[in-house]
Amino acid sequence: MRSPESSTSASPPASGRLARLADLAVRRRGRVVVAWVIGLAVLAAGGNALAGEYNAEYSTPGSESDDAARLIAQRFGGASSSETVDVVWEAPSGAVRPDIRRRVDDFVVRASRLEGVGRAERLRVSPDGTIAMRSLQLTERAWDVPTETGERLISMAEQASGDGLRIELGGGPIRDAQGGASPEVASFVVAAFILLIAFGSIVAAGLPLATALFGLVISTGLIGLAVNVVASPEWAPAVSSLLGIGIGIDYALLILTRFRTALAGGSDTRAALVEAVSTAGRSVLVAGTTVMIALLGLFLMGVSYARGVAIAAGIAVLVVMFAAVTLVPALLAFLGPRVNRLHMPGLGRTLRTDVASSAARWSRVVQRRPWTAAVVGAAVLIALAIPALGLRLGFPDAGNDREGTTTRAAYELVSKGFGPGANSPLLLAAELPRSNDATAALNGLRRELVRQDGVAFVVPPQVNRARDAGLIAVVPASSPQSQATEDLVNRLRDDVLPAARERSGIDVKVGGVTASFVDQSENTAARLPIFIAAVIGLSFLLLLLVFRSPLIALKAGLMNLLSVGGAYGVIAFAAQGGWFGELLSIDTPTPIAPFIPVMMFAILFGLSMDYEVFLLSRVQEEYLAHGRTHDAVADGLAHTARVITAAAAIMVVVFLGFLLADEVFLKLLGIGMATAVLVDATVVRMVLVPAVMQLMGRANWWIPRWLDRALPRFAFEPASRSPRGSLAA
């Protein structure tokens, strides 16, 4: 067997940019690998030291709740007087018994000395006297409070509990400090197992994992640096890491599969790498660019944390995309034919043959009855999407937290003692004229609010020291996530407060956490169609440039919409609770956070394009070779079935890793994306694509001559060929 070094000298010079890139990776493989290792070491060592703090602004700019929050912060002396840590305790013998009060007061005094925690508000006691609560005001935004503060509070509450007293804590800093399992490690292990089954070689299976590991460490370091200038939520690294792992393995898998196929066909190492990067590398660049376009569409949503997530995920995708066309070829240049070493008997080779032949036979079955296949496939996706008609946007509250957490226990104690609405009162903020009538007007407004349906209690008005601003806390009768609470917010804004303004001249704005969530849900619902249209439009243009076929680009967009619609239906069904929700540890009906459909669409539309590009690139190659659409579809499916199946299986496993997280929204995000990838790789790629392409026949490749001349050509496009039967009309 020739060594990789000797085999590289027998090949002709490479032409084309991707071919020259592959040739450079072969000739300078040592330098390429060393450069990646240096980057890995530098970012692993210095990334944490220079990383910024993860934080994000969850308010909706320009909304009424945002205006109320600014007024409260400016006039009531505190950056976040509307945000608190709730201290709730239960003592069956009496929550305000002297010995119990002394223990709780000691806890409150020590808690108020921690960073980010301020003074305690007044004591509230339940009607039966067994439950009491005090709220600790925060001196800064909840997401700016150090994690150590939340962890210390939880530890102090556990130490103070016992002997007939139970202290539970609620609030943003407490939820952040509860932590959860890391999904990356479990996803990595299962992905390794799938790769071993697919390739049957430890060396071949290890290469995509090594690439994903490089991408994970480097992108994590870069994201940490980016956080210094772009605000990102604390859950952005989890999303970007899992996305980077899945996509990194996928892209390396595509290059590796094409390289091994070329070796098996008799090519030497250099020629095999040039072919792999020129063809599969083209698919990687197109697919990765599509994912980036979809992610950057998050900028259209108008909320800062979405921009932070888009940048974090975009960095992860960009790193692994670059690794696939530089690091992977360099490593393969070192390995050469040794990439198949450490073969596991019975795996890989048999699977490759079986999958290819089965895929070819299946494609021809579908192509013989294309109308039946298309109707059945579309019916399955529509059935999955039906529950999405009942999808309700909103934010889960602490009542949806995992059983056993202190935030869930505190929520339940507050609901038991004071009603569910006490978990997140509405805060009505008013700018007052300097007159005695203003205070009287506030008291009159309070009397009006008490009479409203859905209001359980109204706290007496609070006026600041300058007597130029007032604050009224309204406790709804329903829970923060309830539709009834959202209806109350809208009724107060549309009817009650405008009428009060006409009588008194005082402008009152509805704020607080619950109102802020209502505003963001409405903002997302209004912007979502614009976001979807922009992502689809840009992706259509990209595919039109790549495949030079309007119908293929249009078909890809419609297929991806069906996949995403099916995923929306699954998360809507899971959010209802019931047997399916309980499988995901969602044991109560849960609204779907408004950013979930946005994030899902951005990520899934890009990933669906991955598989579309993988498959259609090979179909186009076959068609350019002989000009027969029927055979091109069957052969393209046969050549790509194994890599798409393995890639989809890995992505499903990676996304199911989100189920290990504590946050309900991450669980829903994970099951939705796993469902979409599974459906896309099976129903769409194996049924709808071959059926629809068979029905369109030669029209698949039709493009008006004027459009063909007007469209620019990518420098990395394969050489143009005019097969017999192609259409350019």
C-alpha positions, 0 to 999 in steps of 0.5 A: 500500500502506498503512503499518503505522501507518495500517492499525492504526487501522481495526480494532475494539478487542481483547478477551481477554488475549492480544488485548490483549497483541497490541494493546499490542505494536502501540501500544507497539511502539517501547517493547517493542523498546527494552526487549528491546534494553536487556535484550540489551545489559545482559546481554551486557555484564554477564552475563559479569562477574557470572556464576558458575562452572559446577560440579556435584555428580555424586554421589548423595546418601545413596549408599554411594559418597557416604558413602565419599567424605566419609570419605576427604575428612575422614580423609585430608586433602584435599577430593578424595583419591579424584580424580586427574590421571593422568600416564602415559608410554611409552618403548620404551627404558625408562620408568624410564631415568634421563634419562626419569625426570628429564624426567617428574619435572620435569613432575610437580614443575611440575604439582603447583604448579598450582591445584587439583593436589596431591602425586604418588602412588607410581610404578607401572611395567608388567611390561615396563618400557615404561609407567609412571604417577603420579597427581597428587591433586587438592586440590578436586573435579575439576569445581572445578579451573580450566579453565586448569589442565587446559589448562596441563597438556596444554601442558606434557605436549606440550612434555615429550614427544619423543625417545622419550618420550610423556606422556599425561594422564587425569582430569576436569580434562583432559577438561574442558580438551580442549574441542570445537566449538561447535554453536550457530553451525552450527545457526544457519546451517542453520536460516537456510537452512531458513527461507529455503526455507520462506518465500521472503523474507529479511525473513520468514526473518530475524525468527525468527532475530532472535528466537532470537538475542535469546533466546540472548543474554538467556537465557545471561546469566540462566543465568550469574547463576543459576549463582551460586545453583544448581550447574549442570554445564559442559554445561548452557549447550550444552543450553539454548542449542540448546534455546532456539534451536530453540524460539525459532525454532519459536515465532516461526515459528508467530506469523509464519505465522499473521500472514502468513496473516491478511494474505493474507486481507485483514486489516490489520496490527493485526487480523492481529497480534491474530488471530496472538497470540490463536490461535498465541500461545495455542499457544505459551503452552500448548506452552511451559508443557508444556516447562517442566513436563517440565523441572521434572520433573527435580527428582524425580531427586534429583541436583543437576546435574539441577536445574541443567540444568532451571533453565538450560533452563527459563530459555531456554524462558521467555525465548523464549516471552515473546519470541514473544508480545511482541517478535515482534508488536512487530517485525511491527507495524513491518514490516506487509506489508513482512514479505514483502519481499526475496522469493526467486523460486521459494521460499515461495509455491509451497512453501506451496501445495504443502505445504498441498494435499499435506497435505490429500490425505494426511490424507484418504488416511489417514482413508479407511483409518484402521486400516491407517494406525494399525497401520503407524504404531505398528509403525514406532515399536515397531520403532524402540523394540525396541533400547531393551530392551537399553539399559544405563545407565552412564557412558562412560569415557575409552576412549570419548573421541574418537580423538586426545585425550590422555585416550583415549591415556592410557586406552589406555596404562594398559590396555596396561600395567596392565589396563583396571581400573587406569583407575578403581580401587574405593576401599574406605573404613573407619572404624577403632576405635583398636586394633592389631586394626583394621590386622590386620583390614584386611590380612585383608580385603585377602587376601580381596579378592585371591581374588575373581573379577574382581579384578586387584590390591589395593593394600596398605591405607593408614591415616591419621595418626590411625589411625581410618580405612583405605583399600584400592584394588581394581583390577578386571580389567575396564574401569570401564564394564564390566558385570563391574565393576558386578557386582563392586561389587554382589558386594563390597557384598552378600556379601564386605564384610558377611561381613568386617564380621561377622568383624571388626566393621569397616564398609567402604564401596565408593567411588570414581568407578566405584562412584559411577557405579554408584550413580547409574545405580541411583538413576536407574533407580529414580526414572525411572518416578516421573519419567515418571508425574509428567510425563505426569500434569501434561501430561495435566492441562494438555491437558485444561484447554486442549482440554477433552477427556480422550481427546485429552489421553490420546492426546497422552500415548500418542503422545509416549511412542511417539516417546520410545520410538523415540528410546530405541531409536535411541540404544541402537542407536548406543551399540552402536558398529558401522556406525551408531555409527561414523557418529556417531564412536562407535567402541566399545560405550558405556553410556548415561549415566543422565541421558540418558534423563531429559533426553531424556524431559523435553525431547522430551515437551515438544517433542512437545506443541509439535507436538501443540498446534500441530496440535490448536489448529487442528483445534479451531478448524476443528471449532468452526467447522463441527462435522465432525471429518473435515474439521477434521482434514484442514483443520487438518493442511493449515493447520499442515503447513508450519509443523510441517515447517519447525519440525521440520526446524529442530529436527532440525538444531539437535539434530544440532549436538550431534554436533559436541561431543566428549562421547559423551553429547552425541552420543547426546543429539543423535541421540536428540532429532533422531530423536524430533522427525523421527518425531514430525513425520512418523509421529505427526503425519502418520499416527497423529494423523489415523488415531486421530482419524478412528477416535474421530470425535465422541468426540474432543471428548467430556467429561462435563458434571460435568468440564466444569463442574469444570475452570477455564477459561483466560482466553486460551481462544477464545470458546466455540462449540457446533458441531452434532455436538459431544458434552458428555455 
